[in-house]
């Protein structure tokens, strides 16, 4: 998790949300990434997506078996789906979203078009 936190620290340098992710298998670091949406101008350049892609390249297969991903914040729906589809083991999260988790929150867009959680309990 320390490596994921170090990755997260790099994101604000290019005005991204500080989230980091690392993929590890048998004590070996397969991938490390941080959010790069602003840097790449790519809405899918979340830390988890980038780390899963890098890990798949490292093992030569989209199935990153027997690996664990460590993430500094609970993944959004897109990233959670990618983590499940990579067909690997555990996901470790440092902090859950205070709004109750991605699956229980409703999203709306702020002025920049970025999803932002709705206040808890609002329908």
C-alpha positions as CSV (number, residue, x, y, z in Angstrom):
1,X,0.0,0.0,0.0
2,X,2.9,2.3,0.6
3,X,3.8,2.1,-3.1
4,X,0.3,3.0,-4.1
5,X,0.4,6.0,-1.7
6,X,3.7,7.1,-3.3
7,X,2.0,6.8,-6.8
8,X,-0.9,8.9,-5.6
9,X,1.4,11.7,-4.5
10,X,2.5,12.2,-8.2
11,X,-1.0,12.9,-9.5
12,X,-1.4,16.5,-8.3
13,X,1.7,17.5,-10.3
14,X,-0.5,17.4,-13.4
15,X,-3.7,18.5,-11.6
16,X,-5.2,15.0,-11.2
17,X,-7.0,13.5,-8.2
18,X,-4.3,11.8,-6.0
19,X,-5.2,8.1,-6.4
20,X,-2.6,5.4,-6.8
21,X,-2.7,1.7,-7.6
22,X,-0.2,-1.2,-7.7
23,X,-0.5,-4.8,-8.8
24,X,1.6,-7.4,-7.0
25,X,2.0,-11.1,-7.5
26,X,4.1,-13.4,-5.3
27,X,5.9,-10.3,-3.8
28,X,6.8,-9.0,-7.2
29,X,5.6,-5.6,-8.4
30,X,3.9,-6.0,-11.8
31,X,2.6,-2.5,-12.2
32,X,2.3,0.9,-10.5
33,X,0.2,3.9,-11.7
34,X,-1.6,7.0,-10.6
35,X,-4.4,9.0,-12.1
36,X,-3.5,10.6,-15.4
37,X,-6.9,11.9,-16.7
38,X,-5.8,15.5,-16.9
39,X,-2.3,14.7,-18.2
40,X,-3.6,12.4,-21.0
41,X,-6.9,14.1,-21.5
42,X,-8.4,10.6,-21.3
43,X,-11.5,10.0,-19.1
44,X,-10.4,6.3,-18.6
45,X,-6.9,7.1,-17.4
46,X,-7.7,6.1,-13.8
47,X,-4.9,4.7,-11.7
48,X,-6.5,1.2,-11.5
49,X,-7.1,1.0,-15.3
50,X,-3.5,2.0,-16.0
51,X,-2.1,-0.4,-13.4
52,X,-4.3,-3.3,-14.7
53,X,-3.2,-2.6,-18.3
54,X,0.5,-2.4,-17.3
55,X,0.2,-5.7,-15.3
56,X,-1.4,-7.4,-18.3
57,X,1.5,-6.3,-20.5
58,X,4.0,-7.5,-17.9
59,X,2.5,-11.0,-17.7
60,X,1.6,-11.2,-21.4
61,X,-2.0,-11.9,-20.8
62,X,-5.2,-10.0,-19.9
63,X,-5.7,-12.7,-17.2
64,X,-3.5,-11.4,-14.3
65,X,-3.9,-14.5,-12.2
66,X,-3.0,-14.8,-8.5
67,X,-2.2,-11.1,-8.2
68,X,-3.5,-8.5,-5.8
69,X,-4.2,-4.8,-6.6
70,X,-3.7,-2.2,-3.9
71,X,-5.6,1.1,-4.4
72,X,-5.6,4.2,-2.3
73,X,-9.4,4.9,-2.7
74,X,-12.3,2.6,-3.4
75,X,-12.6,2.1,-7.2
76,X,-15.3,3.7,-9.3
77,X,-17.7,1.5,-11.2
78,X,-15.5,1.4,-14.3
79,X,-12.4,0.5,-12.4
80,X,-14.2,-2.1,-10.2
81,X,-15.4,-3.8,-13.4
82,X,-11.8,-3.8,-14.9
83,X,-10.5,-5.3,-11.6
84,X,-13.1,-8.1,-11.7
85,X,-12.6,-8.8,-15.4
86,X,-8.8,-9.1,-15.0
87,X,-9.5,-12.5,-13.4
88,X,-7.2,-12.2,-10.5
89,X,-7.2,-12.4,-6.8
90,X,-7.6,-9.9,-4.1
91,X,-8.3,-6.1,-4.2
92,X,-7.1,-4.1,-1.2
93,X,-8.4,-0.6,-0.7
94,X,-6.9,1.9,1.7
95,X,-10.0,4.1,2.1
96,X,-13.7,3.6,1.2
97,X,-15.5,6.5,-0.2
98,X,-17.3,8.4,2.5
99,X,-20.5,8.5,0.5
100,X,-21.0,4.8,1.1
101,X,-19.3,3.2,-1.9
102,X,-19.6,3.5,-5.6
103,X,-22.4,1.0,-5.9
104,X,-24.5,2.9,-3.5
105,X,-24.0,6.4,-4.7
106,X,-25.6,8.3,-7.5
107,X,-23.5,10.5,-9.7
108,X,-24.0,13.8,-11.3
109,X,-21.6,16.0,-13.3
110,X,-19.8,19.1,-12.1
111,X,-19.1,22.0,-14.4
112,X,-16.0,20.3,-15.8
113,X,-18.0,17.2,-16.7
114,X,-16.3,15.0,-14.0
115,X,-18.6,12.7,-12.0
116,X,-19.1,13.9,-8.5
117,X,-20.9,12.0,-5.8
118,X,-24.4,13.1,-4.8
119,X,-24.8,13.9,-1.2
120,X,-25.7,10.8,0.8
121,X,-29.4,10.2,1.1
122,X,-30.4,12.5,-1.8
123,X,-32.6,10.9,-4.4
